[in-house]
Amino acid sequence: MDMDFIKVDQGKCTRCGVCATVCPGVIGMADNGPRAIRDLCVSCGQCVAVCPERALDNTNTPLTDQVPIEENTALDSGRAAQFLRSRRSIRNYQSKSVPREKIAQLLDIARMAPTACNSQGVAYHIVDNPDTLRQISATVMDWTEGELKSSPAMASAKYAPHLAMMVEQYRQTGEDVVLRSAPCLIVAVAEQHSFATGRDNTYLSFAYLQLFATSVGLGTCWAGLFEYCAASGYEPLLALLNLPQNMQVTSGMMVGYPQYAYHRLVARNPLQVTWQ
Ligand SMILES: Cc1cc2nc3c(=O)[nH]c(=O)nc-3n(C[C@H](O)[C@H](O)[C@H](O)COP(=O)(O)O)c2cc1C
């Protein structure tokens, strides 16, 4: 058992114990300061980030990799609310490609989202080839049409009329109702054996991505229908994506430059809450 991952500079440590308090049970306080008491570090790095004296290091999340917070970066509540309520699902994109560096910038924030037990484990497969994108949409439409005809569960689902409408629109006009002619699709993938956690982690990472995208002028939309098709294991779609055998699609997100600006914030159903 390696219990040496916590390094303490005894000259700087004031024994305040905050590192042990924020840790989910792996660091304990001894007379001479913090030490690892279990070999179960999840590498969240909180112990290193919270130490006010830079006295603690953790070889799993080295101090040298942690960026100091130079100033209070918290948004005031009004701006934070406005920022969160300004995000919209973008269904109309400019016909302009997104530089790969910008997509990488989004992913670099997406990967900062919380994950179960710091499991992370979400990888991203980017499709920005216009022909492949259109083939994906066509394939998802084939699947949807087939499912509406052959699957009683799908045909009786609450959203079946919406799906039937999408298929009809696609067949009549060729309009890309699946990926909305977005110039880029981010496909999130996780290893098959950790699919359930991977999907939860993906959803949170995409929430981060959607919000951050607005600050770099990009718009996004969940590719829900694409996700359902991939999750069903539809071979023609999997063949197009050509992912490694052990990887499974957890979700998809369209990205591009929005065609329209929105002038009003999101409104939702009344809040339902109980207190106990
Ligand atoms: C899991 C998930 C899947 C979604 N799938 C689609 C989709 O396939 N196509 C689409 O146009 N919007 C999709 N959306 C976007 C929702 O329709 C949208 O969030 C909702 O209508 C509220 O609009 P807003 O995001 O602009 O506030 C999806 C959203 C979520 C969370």
The ligand as a Tripos MOL2 file, in Angstrom:
@<TRIPOS>MOLECULE
LIG
   31    33     1     0     0
SMALL
NO_CHARGES

@<TRIPOS>ATOM
      1 C1        -30.7110   15.2600  -22.9980 C.3       1 LIG1
      2 C2        -31.1520   16.2950  -23.9760 C.ar      1 LIG1
      3 C3        -31.3710   15.9530  -25.3020 C.ar      1 LIG1
      4 C4        -31.7710   16.9340  -26.2160 C.ar      1 LIG1
      5 N1        -31.8990   16.5920  -27.5390 N.ar      1 LIG1
      6 C5        -32.2180   17.5500  -28.4550 C.ar      1 LIG1
      7 C6        -32.2740   17.2290  -29.8480 C.ar      1 LIG1
      8 O1        -32.0350   16.0940  -30.2650 O.2       1 LIG1
      9 N2        -32.5970   18.2060  -30.7230 N.ar      1 LIG1
     10 C7        -32.8650   19.4890  -30.3080 C.ar      1 LIG1
     11 O2        -33.1340   20.3430  -31.1460 O.2       1 LIG1
     12 N3        -32.7950   19.8190  -28.9820 N.ar      1 LIG1
     13 C8        -32.4750   18.8950  -28.0520 C.ar      1 LIG1
     14 N4        -32.3870   19.2110  -26.7180 N.ar      1 LIG1
     15 C9        -32.6190   20.6070  -26.3070 C.3       1 LIG1
     16 C10       -33.9650   20.7990  -25.5980 C.3       1 LIG1
     17 O3        -35.0040   20.7050  -26.5270 O.3       1 LIG1
     18 C11       -33.9140   22.1860  -24.9220 C.3       1 LIG1
     19 O4        -32.9560   22.1680  -23.8900 O.3       1 LIG1
     20 C12       -35.2510   22.6100  -24.3220 C.3       1 LIG1
     21 O5        -36.2310   22.7210  -25.3080 O.3       1 LIG1
     22 C13       -35.1420   23.9720  -23.6180 C.3       1 LIG1
     23 O6        -34.6200   24.9640  -24.4880 O.3       1 LIG1
     24 P1        -33.2860   25.7620  -24.1410 P.3       1 LIG1
     25 O7        -32.1790   24.7800  -23.9920 O.co2     1 LIG1
     26 O8        -33.0510   26.7180  -25.2670 O.co2     1 LIG1
     27 O9        -33.5260   26.5070  -22.8580 O.co2     1 LIG1
     28 C14       -32.0040   18.2690  -25.7870 C.ar      1 LIG1
     29 C15       -31.7790   18.5880  -24.4490 C.ar      1 LIG1
     30 C16       -31.3570   17.6310  -23.5530 C.ar      1 LIG1
     31 C17       -31.0850   18.0310  -22.1330 C.3       1 LIG1
@<TRIPOS>BOND
     1     1     2 1
     2     2     3 ar
     3     2    30 ar
     4     3     4 ar
     5     4     5 ar
     6     4    28 ar
     7     5     6 ar
     8     6     7 ar
     9     6    13 1
    10     7     8 2
    11     7     9 ar
    12     9    10 ar
    13    10    11 2
    14    10    12 ar
    15    12    13 ar
    16    13    14 ar
    17    14    15 1
    18    14    28 ar
    19    15    16 1
    20    16    17 1
    21    16    18 1
    22    18    19 1
    23    18    20 1
    24    20    21 1
    25    20    22 1
    26    22    23 1
    27    23    24 1
    28    24    25 2
    29    24    26 1
    30    24    27 1
    31    28    29 ar
    32    29    30 ar
    33    30    31 1
@<TRIPOS>SUBSTRUCTURE
     1 LIG1         1 GROUP 0 **** ****
